[in-house]
Amino acid sequence: MRILVISDSHGNTRNIERALEKQPEANIIIHLGDGADDIVDLEFVYRDKQFYQVAGNCDWGSSLPLEGELNVENKAIFFVHGHEYKVKTNLHHIKMEARKRNADIVLFGHTHLPITEYDNGLYLLNPGSLRHADGTYGIIDITDTGVSVQIIKV
C-alpha cells in the first residue's frame, strides 16, 4: 500500500497535481493542512483515491478536524498539522501524543521542512511544503516486509 502525504500547499494546486501524477499507485492521499481547499476539485478527478485532511493554522474557518487517525495494513497512523504540538520547537510533544495513541506512524507539517525519522518503533514524516516550485512531498510504503518512508521533490 502506498500513501501520498502532502502539506502546506498554500494554494499551489498544480504541485499537488504533479505529485498525484508522479505517484499513480498511491491509493491514499493525506493532506496535513494549510491548503484546506486545495484538494477539493482533485477529489472529483481522482475518484479512485481516498483523501484525508486536517486543518492547519492558516486554514481559517475550516470545518476540517485538527487531528486524524487511520489504520492501514495493520499500521496505526496519527496525523496533524503540527502547530498545536509545537513542532517548530521540538518533536517531543508530537512523539508523546503518537505513543499515547499507540501509533506506528506520525505525520505532521507546519514547518515546511521535510523530515523522516525512526524513533524506537515510531516512524515520523513531515513531507515539507508544496507551496513553491521546489516543493516536496512524502511517500509511505507499507508492505509485508515493513514500512518505508521517503521524501520526494516535485
Stockholm file with secondary structure:
# STOCKHOLM 1.0

chainA/1-154         MRILVISDSHGNTRNIERALEKQPEANIIIHLGDGADDIVDLEFVYRDKQFYQVAGNCDWGSSLPLEGELNVENKAIFFVHGHEYKVKTNLHHIKMEARKRNADIVLFGHTHLPITEYDNGLYLLNPGSLRHADGTYGIIDITDTGVSVQIIKV
#=GR chainA/1-154 SS CEEEEECCCTTCHHHHHHHHHHCTTEEEEEECSSCTTTTHHHHHHCTTSEEEECCCTTCTTCCSCSEEEEEETTEEEEEECSGGGTTTTCSHHHHHHHHHTTCSEEECCSSCCCEEEEETTEEEEECCCCSSTTCEEEEEEEETTEEEEEEEEC
#=GC SS_cons         CEEEEECCCTTCHHHHHHHHHHCTTEEEEEECSSCTTTTHHHHHHCTTSEEEECCCTTCTTCCSCSEEEEEETTEEEEEECSGGGTTTTCSHHHHHHHHHTTCSEEECCSSCCCEEEEETTEEEEECCCCSSTTCEEEEEEEETTEEEEEEEEC
//
